[in-house]
Amino acid sequence: MNDEEAIKLAKQGRQEGFKNLFSNHADFLFSNAFRILGNKTLAEDAIQDTFSAAFKAIASFKGESKFRTWLYKIMYRNSLRIIKQNREINPNELLPEDNESEANIINTKLDVEKVLNLLDERERSILIMVYHDDLPLKDVAEILEIKENNAKIVLYRARKRFSEIWSKFNEKEVGTDEL
């Protein structure tokens, strides 16, 4: 069942519509919540809150954007709220679990995650949305509730800052305290 049909059923209060929307989007949202939060339990909480809020507000979904973008926006806000509530999280806990077999791929991914975690929330989020999730800048701007031109500026600055930190990180192989 496609999203359009599932949304129609969900708006009628039919369980199969909700189940279908959940199964279509849960993995995508979880992987992104995990990238933002860096913690499986917190990501699960964010997804639970996201679907709860989405299902309560399904009648307000007008179809002006893609349903996935609408859900992502809710997940993003929930993730930011969770970050604010859990400021005491150890940065080492924010590194992703990675089951890749080749050590250099693992190390590169971990290094990228370390550098991403040194960026502020907005910079990290825009880089993940654009480069990991392949979201169009228009959708990213909508999620961040900024104009598309402002999203371009934030993306430019985030790329520049990532590049600067990445260079320092790779030149010196220093701890995060020295960056």
N, C-alpha and C positions, 0 to 999 in steps of 0.2 A: 504494500500500500504506500502510495507516495504521501509526501507531507501535506499537500493540499487536501486530500481525502481525509487524512488523519486529523487535521486541524478542524475540518468540518464536523467530524464525529466528536472530537473533544469539546468543541463549542456546544454540542448537544448534550454534553455530560456523559458520553458513552465511553466506558472503560477501554475498549479496544483502540480507540483513537489515542488516548493517553499512553497506552502500552506501546503502540507503534511509534509514537513520537519519541518516547524514552529510548526504545531500542535503536531508532535511527540516529540519535544524537548523543547518547550517554558516553560512549567511548571517546568521541571527539572532544566533548566538554571536559571529561575527566582528564584526558591527557593535557589539555590546556590549563585546567585548574592546577594540576600537579606541577606543570612548568612554572606557573605563577607563584604557587605556594611552596613547592618543593617538599611537600609532606603528604604522604598518602592519606592519612586520616583527615587532615584538614581539607584535602582535595575532595574526599568523599563527602565531608560536611558541606562543602561549597556546592557540590552537585545536587545533594539532597535539597538544600535551600533553594537552588536554582529551579529545579523541577517543581518544587512546592509553589514557589512564587509564580512560575510560568503557568502552571495549571490553574492557579487562582485568578490569574489575569488573562487567560486565554481569550476571553471575550473581547479584550481590548486590542488584540493583535489584528491589525487592519490589512496586513499584507503589503505595506508600503516598502518594506525591506524583506529580505529573505528571512524565513523562520529561524534558520541557523544563526543569522546575524543577531536577531532579536534575543535568542537564547544566550548567545555568547555575551551580549551586553549585560544580561542579568547575571551570568556567571562571573563576569569580570568585576561587576560591582560587589557581588558577594565575596569574591576573593579578596578584594581590597579591604572590605569590612573585616574579614577574618585576619588579614595582615595587621590591621590597626589594633585588633583585639589581642593579638599574639606577638607583640613586638619582641618578647623575650626569647623567641626561637633562636637556637644556636645556628649560625651560618653553615656549619658543617652538616647539619641535618637537611639543608636545602639542596644538597647535591643529589642528582637523580640516581635511581637504581638503573644499572645498565648491564645487560646480559650479553653484550657483543663479545665474540671470542678473541678478536685480535687486540692485543694490548695497546697498540698505537692509536687505534680508533677509539678505544675506551678513554685513553689519556687525553686525546684531543677533545672528545666530547666533554669530559670532566673539566678540562681547562676552559672550554667555551662557557660551560655552566658557571664556573667560578667567576669568570669575567662578567657574565650577565648578572650575577648576583651582586656585583659591585656597582652596578648601575642603579639609578633610582627606579621606582616602580613603573613610572610612565615610560621611561626609556626602554626598560627591559620588556615591558608589555608590547610596545609598538614593534620592537624588533622581532619578538616571537610571533605576533600576529601577521606581520608582513612576510618574514622569511621562513618561519616554520609552518604556519597555518595557511600561507598563500592567500590571505584575505586581501581583497582590493582596498586601496587606500581610502576609497569612499566609505566602505564598511568600517574600516578602522576608525575613521573620523567620527562616524556615527556612534560607535561603541564608546569612544573616549569623550563623546559629546563636545567635539571641537569642529571647526570648519576644516574642510579638506586641505586648504592652503596651510593652515596651522599644523595639520598632521604631517604635511611634507616637511615643515620646518623642524618639528619634533623628531621625525625620522632622520633627517639630515644630522641633527645634533647628536642623536643617539648613535648613529653609525660612526660619527667622528669620535665621540667619547669612547665607544667600544674599541675602535681602532687604536686610539691612544693607549688605553689600558692594556689591550692585547699586546701591543709593541713592548711596553714596559714589562709585562708579564713574561713574554717570551725571551726578551733580552736578558733579564736578570733572574728569571725563575724565582722570584721573591715571594715571600708570604704576603697575604692580603693586608697585613698591617703596614707594609712598606709601600703599598699602592695608595 
